């Protein structure tokens, strides 16, 4: 694909996927009705649609859900792209430094301690950050290859918070709390509302934009710390900033939708196959492709059967075979 | 040496954990020279290069660049002056040669940046100066080791640096590429660029360098004109290898292992061993 045509093409695809998804659901709505409603609501053109249910269905339920899918897909993909470049490793995903394990533990803790949904979301976010701080702290305790130490710190921190999560599951009330925890960990967008979307979506959007703005450093960072520093990059500062942004974005995806697996791992690979490895193009493209991917997978998960398939399970079930197939091609250029 | 040295290494010592790797190193390099660091594995050449790049902080002593302590210069400012040409390596991602050369523009950019048209044309010029324009769109992982090394030099040019620090630039290259690399180094040094490079080959030093600094166990054991310091005795001391350094008429010297010299066996008087 020519570089100049990548972004317009992907943006059109994203818009088409979003509109298509608005029409999908138990209550099918044709594109004409959707357009009529949007023209009236936002531009005052035409007449008010007679169907009040349609309005609330589209604007209060489907639209927030689609926007959340967009932002979550883009956040995870952008974080994954940045992490794969920074840690020079194809098997790296945004969960590398423990953010997902920490956020899961936080959410479970919230469900056991409190009935308040806001408390669950806050605890999830806070423990996502704490888990990454633990990883970074472990890496800082030792001298040496910082990137490698961070990865090891992430393994330790993830394992630690996964164990804590097991404790919570063990002590949770098996009739109400445990099923809620398990279902939460499977991930899903059914609980997304406007308030969560605003609270989580705006920082995510800022994070996506910041990561794209910093993507010029990623090529050089993937050549190794010493080389990057000799190229005039304050390596430690840029890396910690990118880790912080990625952690924030990823923790917020858990706050919105629980565990959404594999997106941050496979979307960067797919994008690299389509647009090449240059991170200045790869990072923004992966945001768009991640958004499209999650919208479509969410469509599948909510329309395929009468009951919703948890989104995290759908992304894994679709992502893993796909990854196995593209693995051979994705390995090109990796040693 | 000129009156105004470009780069001064003053009493530099460095150690990882307990072990001393560099011990009181002193020398100064003037502009436009090619200086070779020579010594066996583990003598501290690579560490010294990293200290001169500001990647490692010396335990004692300091590095002055045009009279300014590099520890006080920002990473960016230093990168605009001194470029690092690492040992031949493979990138993990198949970036194009152009992408790699463009990285050299980072020290000239603001914190959030995009490359401009001007950056592109500077990178293109650098690529053309090294006669690798035909490689611009090729993947850096798919070109030969020699071409990769030329790409890294092009990046250093795009960086705008005047001093190039090279860590064993010729290692891993085939014979032809080694010679082409040395050619480029000579050509650029005539244009005023300064080179400090480490090497495993005394002959490379004899061919292209103005000066050799011989290191062993973290100290400088000899420093001077290549033809004066690279001798049978010094090579025996550095590498524990018996080598005759022979003169070739009107030309730099060559090293020949003594076992191969037969009749021309070293007799203590270098000047007689003329081919």
Interface residues (C-beta under 8 A of the other chain):
Chain A: X85 X88 X213 X214 X216 X217 X219 X220 X222 X223 X224 X226 X227 X229 X230 X231 X232 X233 X234 X272 X276 X277 X278 X280 X332 X333 X334 X335
Chain B: X50 X53 X54 X55 X75 X76 X78 X79 X80 X82 X83 X84 X86 X89 X90 X91 X92 X93 X94 X95 X96 X99 X100 X103 X104 X106 X107 X109 X112 X113 X114 X115 X139 X141 X159
